[in-house]
């Protein structure tokens, strides 16, 4: 063999992975539907851009299309049909391990004249809900997986957006425009769901780790103010989650192992020659697995597991059914050392046993009525259980444990929701609905009273009530440039016959091809934490006083003005977008202290709970300016991709308690800056990713500690008339995500490392009094957390 032949063989061997990678292909298929009615659009043209020769197909009578043997990597689709706006899906990811199955919604053009040319639209941050004109954007599952420190969690991902700040590094609570974290509403498939997070508390909207699996989520909406009329019982924001359907032609699997847990997902057709599909995901925490194997994981043990599923069940004549749900079990246990010499702080002498269990299961039915109407009905049953028992060890009594707190909360909801969407024509769309909810409570709480030196019952009730919500809204597209939305929402709580009628409206004017301005208004209401209605407050002598059963809703007026401009448009269709929003929110009916003048207000709590007697007499205001500069994912000729998202917020958040003094709320950091930058490098069948997130916020507010009173009672006591007068140091945190994706024949493997708080910065969270040392100490947010994960899709 000659030297030239040997050299040729060597070159072929070295470059064989790259040659092989070019031969990797996958199927792209999906359905094209009308945006408002979700009805299929036959005859639509679907073209893959950027390939030579150009490939295109038309949708069949069911609105379905399919491409075979499409090269893996990022692809761009353009979808068009007569009478609808042409839409471009830019830089969608095609992997070897999983077919790409899409549902593409097209917006009907106002003008039906054949001589009118409708230009392609690439509005990546435009919400799925066409009736949301301000403070709303869509987010993709890819973003929850790609953004640094998002770790497949929609709430953590949202902290990259303007006006959204993390409430606590130890959890995924989010503060939206200065509002309390519990002002957030979670919806799934068009109906309210319980807080979908592990390690959560009653009345909260966040927790330690998301229960929801990224394997099940489809592109969804996130709203931060002036919501359309269909959203009720929320003050700060809405996660309107959509579920994707499983593959109905072949079985596919995903296995992921990492620091957080072991995930196993499966999807596929339910039966041969049937278009229905199943999709299911199960996860068990890594610490729980190690504990089961007998590994000592320290004095504290936190474990969780969750299951989520979605079954798609179409029929030929009676519409489409889906059966969906999720469930999560989480617990943590801390045992204090039975040796006081090992106690460093006062907290070291407590045992704590915490459990939080959440679940929901729902059945949806969607039925097209003629060619202009869609009726969707959802039945959902959900439950939430929280148990927390704290004990104090006493060295003087041979370390015997005495109860200090015991929470046992159980809530259940049964919801029936029906929504009718009627599309009169391209200009007029109406949507109306009714939502009935039965609420069942079994709530008990006991806690230590320092003044009386005994454990007192704060909440004790077994009761049920119901709520009724109704809404109607109208989307009027006067022209391609001008859209008006108007609606009403009604909310009633039968527990105390409280009701609220809430007008909503918005207008959007696209006064040029690249610029638009929007104005929105909404009156919104939210129920209180369920336990607040049933607390058993006492006066200073210990005598019972009037309960909070008759509390009304906390309410707010939202005003939003937005300006949106596409600064340029590259040849690959990835725009650079500037968005500016200013807002004013007036809150009223805030629960504050009854019978005394002080600074207490429920909006300064994560969960809105206090055991005090309350009255709806507080007011508040949040106002600010937000700027977003976003370069959507831009792909170069070599296949490499780049994006960035710069979010900047200036805001003020203030309130009045029963003493009528204007104060900063706990959440008033005044400013928030976030920079998210990411790049992908393609090398054959390998994709390397680097994502960086920089977060810089003004510190939250804290209240000075009354040291003398704290020493007397042996617990932290704050100076009430100086509430939230201190500001904690500014918060700074860099997060880094490194990833390597490898496409192989029929499989895709991804190795990732998230470095949360990469420089291990100590961000101050609050101050507390430590009885053991008799001094005030600082509690710091979470330090460096490396999250390693390996995922295989096949």
Residue pairs with C-beta under 8 A, 6 or more apart in sequence:
12 19
17 684
17 685
18 683
18 684
18 685
20 684
20 685
21 72
21 684
21 685
21 686
21 743
22 71
22 684
24 71
24 72
24 96
24 685
24 743
24 744
24 745
25 68
25 69
25 70
25 71
25 72
25 96
26 69
26 70
26 72
26 94
26 95
26 96
26 98
26 99
26 100
27 66
27 67
27 68
27 69
27 70
27 99
27 100
28 48
28 66
28 67
28 70
28 75
28 77
28 94
28 99
28 100
28 102
29 64
29 65
29 66
29 67
29 99
29 100
29 101
29 102
30 64
30 65
30 100
30 101
30 102
30 103
30 104
31 40
31 59
31 62
31 63
31 64
31 65
31 102
31 103
31 104
32 40
32 41
32 44
32 46
32 59
32 63
32 64
32 65
32 79
32 81
32 104
32 106
33 39
33 40
33 41
33 63
33 103
33 104
33 105
33 106
34 41
34 84
34 105
34 106
34 108
34 423
35 105
35 106
35 107
35 108
35 130
36 108
36 130
36 374
36 421
36 423
36 429
36 475
37 368
37 372
37 373
37 374
37 421
37 423
38 105
38 366
38 374
39 63
39 368
39 371
39 374
40 59
40 61
40 62
40 63
40 64
41 59
41 63
41 81
41 84
41 106
42 59
42 60
42 61
42 62
42 63
43 58
43 59
43 81
43 82
44 58
44 59
44 63
44 65
44 79
44 80
44 81
44 84
44 106
45 56
45 57
45 58
45 79
45 80
45 81
46 56
46 57
46 58
46 59
46 65
46 67
46 77
46 78
46 79
46 104
47 54
47 55
47 56
47 77
47 78
47 79
47 80
48 54
48 55
48 56
48 67
48 70
48 75
48 76
48 77
49 76
49 77
49 78
49 88
50 75
50 76
50 572
51 71
51 75
55 67
55 70
57 65
57 66
57 67
58 65
59 65
59 81
70 94
71 94
72 94
72 95
72 96
72 685
72 743
73 93
73 94
73 639
73 682
73 687
74 91
74 92
74 93
74 94
74 633
74 635
74 639
74 641
75 91
75 92
75 94
76 88
76 89
76 90
76 91
76 92
76 572
76 573
77 88
77 89
77 92
77 102
77 104
78 86
78 87
78 88
78 89
78 120
79 86
79 87
79 88
79 89
79 104
79 106
80 86
80 87
80 120
81 106
82 114
83 108
83 109
83 112
83 426
84 106
84 107
84 108
84 109
84 118
85 106
85 107
85 108
85 109
85 118
85 120
85 121
86 118
86 119
86 120
86 121
87 104
87 106
87 107
87 120
87 121
87 122
88 120
88 121
88 122
88 573
89 102
89 104
90 122
90 124
90 572
90 573
90 574
90 632
90 633
91 572
91 574
91 632
91 633
91 634
91 635
91 641
92 100
92 102
93 100
93 142
94 100
95 741
95 743
95 748
95 793
96 685
96 743
96 744
96 745
96 746
96 747
96 748
97 252
97 743
97 744
97 746
97 747
97 748
97 749
97 792
97 793
97 794
98 247
98 252
98 254
98 748
98 793
99 247
99 249
99 250
99 252
101 244
101 245
101 247
103 218
103 245
105 128
107 121
107 130
108 423
108 426
109 116
109 118
109 426
109 480
110 426
110 427
110 477
110 478
110 479
110 480
111 118
111 480
112 426
118 480
119 513
120 573
122 573
122 574
122 575
122 632
124 138
124 632
125 137
125 138
125 577
125 579
125 630
126 137
126 138
127 136
127 137
127 138
127 221
127 223
128 138
128 219
128 220
128 221
128 240
128 242
129 136
129 221
129 228
129 230
129 240
130 429
130 475
131 228
131 229
131 230
131 429
131 431
131 473
131 475
131 485
131 487
132 221
132 223
132 227
132 228
132 485
132 506
133 483
133 485
133 506
133 507
133 508
133 518
133 520
134 225
134 226
134 506
134 508
134 518
134 519
134 520
134 560
134 561
134 562
134 581
135 223
135 224
135 225
135 226
135 227
135 520
135 560
135 562
135 581
135 583
136 221
136 222
136 223
136 224
136 227
137 161
137 221
137 222
138 219
138 220
138 221
138 222
139 154
139 157
139 158
139 219
139 220
139 221
139 222
140 219
141 214
141 217
141 218
141 219
141 244
143 150
143 157
144 150
144 152
144 153
144 154
144 157
144 214
144 217
145 152
145 214
146 678
146 689
146 691
146 737
146 739
147 157
147 160
147 676
147 678
147 691
147 693
147 737
148 676
148 678
148 691
148 692
148 693
148 735
148 736
148 737
148 754
149 156
149 693
149 735
149 737
149 754
149 756
150 156
150 157
150 160
151 260
151 754
151 787
152 210
152 213
152 214
153 172
153 209
153 210
153 212
154 210
154 212
154 217
154 220
154 222
154 239
154 241
155 172
155 173
155 174
155 197
155 206
155 210
155 239
156 166
156 172
156 210
158 164
158 174
158 222
158 239
159 165
159 166
159 174
159 674
159 695
160 645
160 647
160 674
160 676
160 693
161 222
161 224
161 628
161 645
161 647
161 674
162 579
162 581
162 626
162 627
162 628
162 647
162 648
162 649
162 672
162 674
163 176
163 177
163 224
163 581
163 624
163 626
163 647
163 649
163 651
163 672
164 174
164 175
164 176
164 224
164 237
164 672
165 174
165 175
165 649
165 667
165 669
165 672
165 697
166 172
166 173
166 174
166 175
166 695
167 173
167 174
167 175
167 181
167 206
167 606
167 667
168 606
168 765
168 781
169 733
169 757
169 763
169 765
169 781
169 782
170 208
170 781
170 782
171 197
171 199
171 206
171 207
171 208
172 197
172 206
172 207
172 208
172 209
172 210
173 181
173 204
173 205
173 206
173 207
173 606
174 181
174 184
174 206
174 237
175 181
175 236
175 667
176 183
176 184
176 224
176 225
176 236
176 237
177 224
177 225
177 236
177 583
177 585
177 622
177 624
177 651
177 653
178 585
178 622
178 624
178 651
178 652
178 653
178 665
178 667
178 668
179 235
179 236
179 237
179 585
179 603
179 622
179 653
179 667
180 235
180 236
180 602
180 603
180 604
180 605
180 606
180 608
180 665
180 667
181 204
181 205
181 206
181 236
181 606
182 203
182 204
182 205
182 529
182 605
182 606
182 607
182 608
183 205
183 234
183 235
183 236
183 237
183 526
184 205
184 206
184 234
184 236
184 237
184 238
184 239
185 192
185 205
185 231
185 232
185 233
185 234
185 237
185 238
185 239
186 192
186 193
186 194
186 195
186 196
186 205
186 239
186 241
187 193
187 231
187 238
187 239
187 240
187 241
188 196
188 241
188 243
188 324
188 360
188 362
189 241
189 242
189 243
189 322
189 324
189 362
189 364
189 378
190 240
190 364
190 376
190 378
190 417
190 419
191 362
191 378
191 380
191 415
191 417
191 435
192 233
192 413
192 415
192 435
192 437
193 326
193 360
193 380
193 382
194 358
194 359
194 360
194 382
194 383
194 384
194 411
194 413
195 204
195 205
195 206
195 207
195 358
195 384
196 210
196 211
196 212
196 326
196 328
196 358
196 360
197 206
197 207
197 208
197 209
197 210
197 211
197 328
197 358
198 207
198 208
198 209
198 210
198 211
198 304
198 306
198 328
198 330
198 356
198 358
199 207
199 208
199 209
199 302
199 304
199 330
199 332
199 354
199 356
200 206
200 207
200 208
200 356
200 358
200 384
200 386
201 207
201 356
201 386
201 606
201 607
201 609
202 384
202 386
202 407
202 409
202 411
202 443
202 529
202 530
202 531
202 607
202 609
203 528
203 529
203 530
203 531
203 532
203 607
203 608
203 609
204 606
204 607
206 606
207 330
207 356
208 302
208 330
209 260
209 304
209 330
211 306
211 308
211 326
211 327
211 328
211 358
212 241
212 308
212 326
213 263
213 265
213 281
213 283
213 306
213 308
213 326
215 254
215 263
215 265
215 279
215 281
215 308
216 243
216 244
216 279
216 281
216 308
216 309
216 310
217 241
217 242
217 243
217 244
218 242
218 243
218 244
219 242
220 239
220 240
220 241
220 242
221 238
221 239
221 240
222 237
222 238
222 239
222 240
223 231
223 237
223 238
223 240
224 236
224 237
225 236
225 237
225 520
225 522
225 558
225 560
225 583
225 585
226 504
226 506
226 520
226 521
226 522
226 558
226 559
226 560
226 583
227 234
227 238
227 504
227 522
227 524
227 558
228 473
228 485
228 487
228 504
228 506
229 471
229 472
229 473
229 487
229 488
229 489
229 502
229 504
230 419
230 431
230 433
230 471
230 473
230 487
230 489
231 238
231 240
231 489
232 435
232 469
232 471
232 489
232 491
232 502
232 524
232 525
233 467
233 469
233 491
233 525
233 526
233 527
234 524
234 526
235 524
235 525
235 526
235 554
235 556
235 587
243 279
243 310
243 322
243 324
244 279
244 310
245 277
245 279
245 310
245 312
246 252
246 267
246 268
246 277
246 278
246 279
246 310
246 312
247 267
247 268
247 269
247 277
248 268
248 269
248 270
248 274
248 275
248 276
248 277
248 312
249 269
250 268
250 269
251 266
251 267
251 268
251 269
252 266
252 267
252 268
252 793
252 794
253 264
253 265
253 266
253 267
253 793
253 794
254 263
254 264
254 265
254 266
254 281
254 791
254 792
254 793
254 794
255 262
255 263
255 264
255 265
255 791
255 792
256 262
256 263
256 789
256 790
256 791
256 792
257 263
257 286
257 789
257 790
258 286
258 787
258 788
258 789
258 790
259 286
259 786
259 787
259 788
259 789
260 285
260 286
260 787
260 789
261 283
261 284
261 285
261 286
261 288
261 289
261 304
261 305
262 283
262 284
262 286
262 289
263 281
263 282
263 283
263 791
264 281
264 282
264 283
265 279
265 280
265 281
265 282
266 278
266 279
266 280
267 277
267 278
267 279
267 280
268 277
268 278
269 276
269 277
270 276
270 277
270 278
270 311
270 313
275 314
276 311
276 312
276 313
276 314
277 311
277 312
278 309
278 310
278 311
278 312
279 309
279 310
279 311
279 312
280 307
280 308
280 309
280 310
281 307
281 308
281 309
282 305
282 306
282 307
283 305
283 306
283 307
284 304
284 305
285 302
285 303
285 304
285 305
287 297
287 301
287 302
287 303
288 303
288 304
288 305
290 297
291 297
291 301
291 303
299 334
299 335
299 337
300 332
300 333
300 334
301 331
301 332
301 333
301 334
302 330
302 331
302 332
302 333
303 330
303 331
303 332
304 328
304 329
304 330
304 331
305 328
305 329
305 330
306 326
306 327
306 328
306 329
307 326
307 327
307 328
308 325
308 326
308 327
309 323
309 324
309 325
309 326
310 322
310 323
310 324
311 322
311 323
311 324
312 320
312 322
313 320
313 321
313 322
313 323
314 320
314 321
315 321
318 367
319 365
319 366
319 367
319 368
320 365
320 366
320 367
321 363
321 364
321 365
322 363
322 364
323 361
323 362
323 363
324 361
324 362
324 364
325 359
325 360
325 361
325 362
326 358
326 359
326 360
327 357
327 358
327 359
327 360
328 356
328 357
328 358
328 359
329 355
329 357
330 355
330 356
330 357
331 353
331 354
331 355
331 356
332 352
332 354
333 352
333 353
333 354
334 350
334 351
334 352
334 353
335 351
336 343
336 348
336 349
336 350
336 351
336 393
337 343
337 348
338 393
338 399
340 349
340 395
342 348
343 349
343 772
344 772
345 770
345 772
345 773
345 777
346 770
346 771
346 772
348 772
349 392
349 393
349 772
350 390
350 391
350 392
350 393
350 404
351 390
351 391
351 393
351 401
352 388
352 389
352 390
352 391
353 387
353 388
353 389
354 387
354 388
355 385
355 386
355 387
355 388
356 384
356 385
356 386
357 383
357 384
357 385
357 386
358 382
358 383
358 384
358 385
359 382
359 383
360 380
360 381
360 382
360 383
361 380
361 381
361 382
362 378
362 379
362 380
362 381
362 415
363 378
363 379
363 380
364 376
364 377
364 378
365 376
365 377
365 378
366 374
366 375
366 376
367 374
367 375
367 376
368 374
369 375
372 422
372 423
372 424
373 420
373 421
373 422
373 423
374 420
374 421
375 418
375 419
375 420
376 418
376 419
376 420
376 421
377 416
377 417
377 418
377 419
378 415
378 416
378 417
378 418
379 415
379 416
379 417
380 413
380 414
380 415
380 417
381 412
381 413
381 414
381 415
382 412
382 413
382 415
383 410
383 411
383 412
383 413
384 409
384 410
384 411
384 412
385 409
385 410
386 407
386 408
386 409
386 410
387 407
387 408
387 409
388 405
388 406
388 407
389 403
389 405
389 406
389 407
390 403
390 404
390 405
390 406
391 401
391 402
391 403
391 404
392 401
392 402
392 404
393 399
393 400
393 401
394 400
394 401
394 402
403 446
403 455
404 447
404 448
404 455
405 445
405 446
405 447
405 448
405 455
406 444
406 445
406 446
406 447
406 455
407 444
407 445
407 446
408 442
408 443
408 444
408 445
409 442
409 443
409 444
409 445
409 531
410 441
410 442
410 443
411 439
411 440
411 441
411 442
411 443
411 530
412 439
412 440
413 437
413 438
413 439
413 440
414 437
414 438
414 440
415 435
415 436
415 437
415 438
416 435
416 436
417 433
417 434
417 435
417 436
418 433
418 434
419 431
419 432
419 433
420 431
420 432
420 433
421 429
421 430
421 431
422 429
422 430
422 431
423 429
423 430
424 430
426 477
427 476
427 477
427 478
428 474
428 475
428 476
428 477
429 474
429 475
430 472
430 473
430 474
430 475
431 471
431 472
431 473
431 474
431 475
432 470
432 471
432 472
432 473
433 470
433 471
433 472
434 468
434 469
434 470
435 467
435 468
435 469
435 470
436 466
436 467
436 468
436 469
437 466
437 467
437 468
437 469
438 464
438 465
438 466
439 464
439 465
439 466
439 467
439 530
440 463
440 464
441 461
441 462
441 463
441 464
441 465
441 530
441 534
442 461
442 462
443 459
443 460
443 461
443 462
443 530
443 531
443 534
444 457
444 459
444 460
444 461
445 457
445 458
445 459
445 460
445 531
445 611
446 455
446 456
446 457
446 458
447 455
447 456
447 458
447 611
448 454
448 455
448 456
449 455
449 456
450 713
450 714
450 715
451 713
452 542
456 538
457 536
458 535
458 536
458 611
459 531
459 534
459 535
459 536
459 611
460 534
460 536
461 534
463 534
465 493
465 494
465 495
466 494
467 491
467 492
467 493
467 494
467 527
468 490
468 491
468 492
468 494
469 489
469 490
469 491
469 492
470 489
470 490
471 487
471 488
471 489
471 490
472 487
472 488
473 485
473 486
473 487
473 488
473 504
474 484
474 485
474 486
474 487
475 483
475 484
475 485
476 483
476 484
476 485
476 486
477 483
477 484
478 484
480 510
481 509
481 510
481 511
482 507
482 508
482 509
482 510
483 507
483 508
484 505
484 506
484 507
485 504
485 505
485 506
485 507
486 504
486 505
487 503
487 504
487 505
488 501
488 502
488 503
488 504
489 501
489 502
489 504
490 499
490 500
490 501
490 502
491 499
491 500
491 502
491 525
491 553
492 498
492 499
492 500
493 499
493 527
493 553
495 533
495 549
496 533
496 549
496 550
496 551
496 552
498 550
498 551
498 552
498 553
500 523
500 525
500 553
500 555
502 522
502 523
502 524
502 525
503 521
503 522
503 523
504 521
504 522
504 523
505 520
505 521
505 522
506 518
506 519
506 520
506 521
507 518
507 519
507 520
508 516
508 517
508 518
509 516
509 517
509 518
510 516
511 517
514 565
514 566
514 567
514 569
515 563
515 564
515 565
515 566
516 563
516 564
516 565
517 561
517 562
517 563
517 564
518 560
518 561
518 562
518 563
518 564
519 560
519 561
519 562
520 558
520 559
520 560
520 562
521 557
521 558
521 559
521 560
522 557
522 558
523 555
523 556
523 557
523 558
524 555
524 556
524 558
525 553
525 554
525 555
526 553
526 554
526 555
527 553
528 548
528 551
528 553
528 554
528 591
528 602
528 608
529 602
529 607
529 608
529 609
531 609
532 548
532 551
532 591
532 602
532 608
532 609
532 610
532 614
533 547
533 548
533 549
533 551
534 547
534 548
534 549
535 547
535 548
535 610
535 611
535 612
535 613
536 544
536 547
536 611
537 544
537 545
537 546
537 547
537 548
537 611
537 612
537 613
538 544
538 545
539 545
539 595
545 594
545 595
545 613
546 594
546 613
547 613
548 591
548 613
548 614
551 591
551 614
551 615
551 616
552 589
552 616
553 589
554 587
554 589
554 590
554 591
554 602
554 603
554 616
555 587
555 588
555 589
556 585
556 586
556 587
556 588
556 620
557 585
557 586
558 583
558 584
558 585
559 583
559 584
559 585
560 581
560 582
560 583
561 581
561 582
561 583
562 579
562 580
562 581
562 582
563 579
563 580
563 581
564 577
564 578
564 579
564 580
565 577
565 578
565 579
566 575
566 576
566 577
566 578
567 575
567 576
567 577
567 578
568 575
568 576
569 575
570 634
572 634
572 635
574 631
574 632
574 633
574 634
574 635
574 643
575 632
576 629
576 630
576 631
576 632
577 628
577 629
577 630
577 631
577 632
578 627
578 628
578 629
579 626
579 627
579 628
579 630
580 625
580 626
580 627
580 628
581 625
581 626
582 623
582 624
582 625
582 626
583 622
583 623
583 624
583 626
584 621
584 622
584 623
585 621
585 622
585 623
586 619
586 620
586 621
587 603
587 618
587 619
587 620
587 621
587 622
587 655
588 618
588 619
588 620
589 616
589 618
590 601
590 602
590 603
590 616
590 617
590 618
590 619
590 620
590 655
591 601
591 602
591 608
591 610
591 614
591 615
591 616
591 618
592 600
592 601
592 602
592 614
592 615
592 617
592 618
592 656
592 657
592 658
593 600
593 612
593 613
593 614
593 615
593 657
593 658
594 612
594 613
594 614
594 615
594 617
594 658
595 613
596 658
597 657
597 658
597 659
597 660
598 657
598 658
598 659
598 720
598 721
599 657
599 659
599 661
599 663
599 720
599 721
599 723
599 724
600 610
600 612
600 657
600 658
600 720
601 618
601 620
601 655
601 656
601 657
601 665
602 608
602 609
602 610
602 614
602 618
603 618
603 620
603 655
603 665
604 655
604 665
604 666
604 667
604 724
615 658
617 658
618 655
618 656
618 657
618 658
619 655
619 656
620 653
620 654
620 655
620 656
620 665
621 652
621 653
621 654
621 655
622 651
622 652
622 653
622 654
623 651
623 652
624 649
624 650
624 651
624 652
625 649
625 650
625 651
626 647
626 648
626 649
626 650
626 651
627 646
627 647
627 648
627 649
628 645
628 646
628 647
628 648
629 644
629 645
629 646
630 643
630 644
630 645
630 646
631 642
631 643
631 644
631 645
632 643
633 641
633 642
633 643
634 641
634 642
634 643
635 641
636 642
638 682
639 682
640 679
640 680
640 681
640 682
641 679
641 680
642 678
642 679
642 680
643 677
643 678
643 679
644 675
644 676
644 677
644 678
645 674
645 675
645 676
646 674
646 675
646 676
647 672
647 673
647 674
647 675
647 676
648 671
648 672
648 673
648 674
649 671
649 672
649 673
650 670
650 671
651 668
651 669
651 670
651 671
651 672
652 668
652 670
653 664
653 665
653 667
653 668
654 662
654 663
654 664
654 665
654 668
655 662
655 663
655 665
656 662
656 663
657 663
657 723
659 721
663 723
663 724
663 725
664 701
664 724
664 725
664 727
665 701
665 724
666 700
666 701
666 702
666 724
667 700
667 701
668 698
668 700
668 701
668 724
669 697
669 698
669 699
669 700
669 731
670 698
671 697
671 698
672 695
672 696
672 697
672 698
673 694
673 695
673 696
673 697
674 693
674 694
674 695
674 696
675 692
675 693
675 694
676 691
676 692
676 693
677 691
677 692
677 693
678 689
678 690
678 691
678 692
679 689
679 690
679 691
680 687
680 688
680 689
681 687
681 688
681 689
685 742
685 743
685 744
686 740
686 741
686 742
686 743
687 739
687 740
687 741
687 742
687 743
688 739
688 740
688 741
689 737
689 738
689 739
689 740
689 741
689 752
690 736
690 737
690 738
690 739
691 736
691 737
691 739
692 734
692 735
692 736
692 737
693 734
693 735
693 736
693 737
694 732
694 733
694 734
694 735
695 731
695 732
695 733
695 734
695 735
696 730
696 731
696 732
697 730
697 731
697 732
698 727
698 730
698 731
699 727
699 728
699 729
699 730
699 731
699 764
700 727
700 728
700 765
700 766
701 724
701 725
701 726
701 727
701 728
702 724
702 726
702 727
702 728
702 766
702 767
703 718
703 719
703 720
703 722
703 723
703 724
703 725
703 726
704 718
704 719
704 722
704 725
704 726
705 716
705 717
705 718
705 719
705 767
705 768
705 769
705 776
706 717
706 718
706 719
707 769
707 776
709 717
710 716
710 717
710 769
710 771
711 769
711 771
711 774
714 771
715 769
715 771
716 768
716 769
717 769
728 764
728 765
728 766
729 763
729 764
731 763
731 781
732 761
732 763
733 756
733 757
733 761
733 763
734 757
734 758
734 759
735 754
735 755
735 756
735 757
735 758
736 754
736 755
736 758
737 752
737 753
737 754
737 755
738 752
738 753
738 755
739 750
739 751
739 752
739 753
740 750
740 751
740 752
741 748
741 749
741 750
742 748
742 749
742 750
746 794
747 792
747 793
747 794
748 792
748 793
748 794
749 790
749 791
749 792
749 793
750 789
750 790
750 791
750 792
750 793
751 789
751 790
752 788
752 789
752 790
752 791
753 786
753 787
753 788
753 789
754 785
754 786
754 787
754 788
754 789
755 784
755 785
755 786
755 787
756 782
756 784
756 785
756 786
756 787
757 763
757 782
757 783
757 784
757 785
758 784
759 784
760 783
760 784
761 783
762 780
762 781
762 783
763 780
763 781
764 778
764 779
764 780
764 781
765 778
765 779
765 780
765 781
766 778
766 779
767 776
767 777
767 778
767 779
768 776
768 777
768 779
769 775
769 776
769 777
770 776
770 777
